Amino acid sequence: EVEKMKADLKTKIQKIVELELAVEESQESFNDKPHEEDLEQARKDLTETHKQEMEKAKAERDEEKRQLNLVIKETQEQLEMAKHEETEVRYEVERLLTINSSHLETIRDLERQKEMYKNLADNENIRWESALSEPTAAEKEEKKKKQTRLDDILA
């Protein structure tokens, strides 16, 4: 049984030595210069890629800002035009209201004149009708004479 234990112990020692050698080899390959150069190159590549992405993002942001400024400028111009048009429309409305007011006043004046002339015409018609219906002085004299003769005949 001791022999068996010795054999197991020897096998375990051999495995430990193999593992130590494998670890040592792994460390040596990790620490060698070509690996460090690969890491440095990878770092440079990442830095360059990051720098390019940042430049691209900045360029996109600058373009978006430029486009936004163009939209803002165009919107401001449209707003100024709308304000100018509003001012013109207000002026035109005021002008038309003034003209309308003037026309309404003229219409009222014409209606007053129409009423005045109508009254004058009515008065003139009444005077003529009255003149035509009233007997003239000669007719009155003739009527008076007839009435007097009639009164004499009846008396």
C-alpha positions, 0 to 999 in steps of 0.5 A, spaced: 500 500 500 505 504 501 508 503 494 501 505 491 501 511 495 508 513 492 506 511 485 500 516 486 504 521 489 509 521 484 504 522 479 501 528 482 508 531 483 509 530 475 502 533 474 504 539 478 511 540 475 507 539 468 502 545 470 508 549 473 511 548 466 505 550 462 504 556 467 511 558 465 510 558 458 504 561 458 507 567 462 513 567 457 508 568 451 504 573 454 510 577 456 514 577 449 515 583 445 510 581 439 504 581 444 506 588 446 506 590 439 500 587 438 497 590 444 500 597 442 497 597 435 490 595 437 490 601 442 492 605 436 487 602 432 482 603 437 484 610 438 484 612 431 477 609 430 475 613 436 478 619 433 474 618 426 468 616 429 468 623 434 470 627 427 464 624 424 460 625 429 462 632 430 461 633 422 454 631 423 453 635 428 455 641 425 451 639 418 445 639 423 447 645 426 448 649 419 441 646 417 437 648 423 440 655 422 438 655 415 431 653 417 431 658 423 433 663 418 428 661 413 422 661 418 425 668 421 424 671 413 417 668 413 415 671 419 418 678 417 414 677 410 408 675 414 408 681 419 409 686 413 403 683 409 399 683 416 401 691 416 399 692 409 393 688 410 391 692 416 393 699 412 388 696 406 383 695 411 383 702 414 383 705 407 377 701 405 373 702 411 375 710 410 372 709 403 366 705 406 365 711 411 365 716 406 361 713 401 356 711 407 356 719 408 355 721 401 349 716 401 346 719 407 347 726 404 343 724 397 338 721 401 337 727 405 337 731 398 332 726 395 327 727 401 328 735 400 326 735 393 321 730 394 318 735 399 319 741 395 315 737 389 310 735 394 309 742 396 309 744 389 304 739 387 299 741 392 300 749 390 298 747 383 293 743 385 290 748 390 291 753 384 287 749 379 282 747 384 281 754 386 277 759 382 280 765 379 278 772 381 274 772 375 271 766 376 270 768 383 267 774 381 262 771 376 260 766 381 258 771 386 254 775 380 250 768 379 249 767 386 247 775 387 242 774 381 240 767 384 238 770 391 234 776 387 230 771 383 229 767 390 227 773 394 
